[in-house]
Every structure is written in structure tokens, then in C-alpha cells.
Amino acid sequence: MNRVILVDFLIGRAAGGHTAEYLGLLRGALAGRPFEVMAPYLEVRPPNGRLDRYCRFTSAMWGAFRRRDVVVFHTPEVRDILVLWVLTALPVARRGRAVMMMRRGADIMFGRYDWRARLIERCVCGLVRRGVTHLVSDSYAASRTWSAISGMPVPVIPLPVRPGLAQARKVRREGPPTVSLIGLFREEKGIDHYEAVLRIARETDPSTRLFCQVAETPLTLAERRVTEAITRAYGGDPGTTIHVGHLSSEEYDRVLLSSDVVVLPYDPALYTSGTSGLLFDALTAGAVVLSTKIMWGMEEFGTSASIVWIPGRSDDDLRAGLREALDRVGARRNGRIGIDPKVGGNFTSGWCDAIDQAQQEL
């Protein structure tokens, strides 16, 4: 049987993020069938610089496609798409197959009107037309986008349920509610509204406990300003926990399971059709989510009582949303509404079906 190779050039190169742990969950899903893992940044001698990364990737893909392997990209990067497009211009490199998880449209990578987004779309279409790449997605919105671009159906594979959250909190907690801001510290995540969220949450209920994750090394001026403002205002507050840097897998699960409200002040224009692993995980953990109206979330969970949707990110929107979210926490605690996140699908069969389809074409 042809080899199946899970490719991950991210883990070990960067810390954090939903996709950084996806490989482990995918390995668990495929445990009943043979596969190999290519994760060079976890090796004793990881790639040294960008050139070495390109060279290793190109060499590995050249060998895999000539051997008729199935190569799975659960988090494809621009480099992956460009290199595969160049390699498969040669018929000898069209023997293998790639399965690519497309979480968003190309617009999110560069911008709606950027020529590079159009280049990526053309390269992906070329790979599909050559018969060497199957596209899958974890978002119905992104699936529609790539199906329209490629002219082929794009199956949707649901997000995986983290084992640490599989048994969501069922016991009603007592004591002050906890409002949390978690996730990668980036501007599209709405970090410029973090300070307002903390301030308004405390105004809404002075007993509220706060949790906020910030970057260990802020990369932009905006990130530095927000980090300094939050640290200055809440660093000495006994009711606030400021976590600096990456949360380990265990810490991440523990924070979610102890959170009553998880706030996601995302910029919907930047998120486009993308999924939010954090939103999914927060629901799995049994928290109430306060979020802007991102496309994927509205389509997947638009009517869920576990989510409070806000039309914008003004102080008034955040204030009204936090009041409603905390009211729902109170309703859960006194038994008026239950914890019913209704998340999860067949992650394992989705990936197995996609890989089987690719193997059948070899």
C-alpha cells in the first residue's frame, strides 16, 4: 500500500495556536491505519533558516510524489502550495497525491485585492486540475469558496474535540464568575479591545475574576502598547491573572474548564470564512462565548444558547454582551438553562475518507 505522510513544518518552529496541536489529534484519529510523520522541527537537527527549510521540503516532496505517496497537509503554508505547483509541472512528479486542509480563502493570507492572493488561488486550481491535490476544509464557508474557485467539491471535516475537554464541565460552579481572554496575541484577534473587555467586565460585576493571555515578546507597536496597558492596569490586581506567553496543552484545557465566559473580540473582516479553534474549544469546555459575528461561527452555532453574538466591538456592544453572557452564566448555575455545547462531528471518518479517496486514485 502507498505510504501516507502527515507533513508539519510548523510544530517546533512556532509555539501556540489551534493548528499547532492539530497534528497530535490527527495522529490519534489515524491510529488504526499506517502512516508516517514528517515534522522536521521536532528532529535532532531541525532546518537551519528559510533556505534549508525550502530545500528539505522540496526534496521530501519530490521523493514522495515520485513514490506515489499520499501527503497530508493539515496546515498548508504558501510555500507548500508554490513548491508543489512547480514540482508537479513535471509529469514524473504527478504520481502522488496531496490532501490539503483549506481553512480560509486566500484573501486572509494577503488581503482581498492583493495579487498574491490571486496567485495562490491559481496555483491551487492548477494542482487540482493536474489531479494531484484534493482539497478539504473545516469550514462550510471556506469549502464553498474553494469549491467555486477550483470547480470541485471540497468535503468538510469537522474540528476535533480535544481529549482534555471531552468531558465538559457539568457541575455548576460557585463563587465569582471568570471572564477570560485567551489565544494567540495578534491584532486580528481584537487585542486592541482587550483592555476594554477587562474594564467593562469588572464594571458589570465587581466580583468577576479576570484571565488574560498576552505575548511574551510583542512583535508590533500595537501589541506592545496593549501588553503594557494591561500589565500596568491589572498586574497588581489580586482578582486578575495575566499569563505571559504560550499556554501548554494542559494549561490551556485547565483555563478553559475554569472559565465561565470566553470573550472573542475578533475582527470579522479579517477572519472571513476562517474557523476559530478557540471558540470551538470554549464551547466544548462548557463556557459561554461572547463573540463578534464571524462567518463560520454564525453558520455553525448561530442559534446556540452558549454564544452571545455582538454586532460590533464598541464599549456599548461589549457592555451589553458581557451583561447577557454573565446572565446566562447565572442561569446555568441556578439550573434555568443547561450546558449543551453541541459540538463535534466525526473527525476520524472525515480524514479517513479523504485519504482513502486520494489512495484510490493512485
BELFEN-V890703 format. One record per run of one state. SS is the DSSP state (alpha for helix, beta for strand, coil for the rest). FROM is the first residue (numbers start at 1). TO is the last residue. If there is no record, write none. Layout:
BEGIN
SS FROM TO
SS FROM TO
END
This chain:
BEGIN
coil 1 3
beta 4 7
coil 8 10
beta 11 11
coil 12 13
beta 14 14
coil 15 18
alpha 19 29
coil 30 35
beta 36 38
coil 39 39
alpha 40 42
coil 43 48
alpha 49 66
coil 67 69
beta 70 73
coil 74 77
alpha 78 87
coil 88 90
alpha 91 93
coil 94 96
beta 97 101
coil 102 106
alpha 107 110
coil 111 114
alpha 115 129
coil 130 132
beta 133 137
coil 138 139
alpha 140 150
coil 151 154
beta 155 156
coil 157 162
alpha 163 165
coil 166 177
beta 178 181
coil 182 186
alpha 187 189
coil 190 190
alpha 191 204
coil 205 208
beta 209 214
coil 215 220
alpha 221 234
coil 235 239
beta 240 244
coil 245 248
alpha 249 258
coil 259 260
beta 261 264
coil 265 267
alpha 268 271
coil 272 276
alpha 277 284
coil 285 287
beta 288 292
coil 293 294
alpha 295 301
coil 302 306
beta 307 310
coil 311 314
alpha 315 333
coil 334 346
alpha 347 360
coil 361 362
END
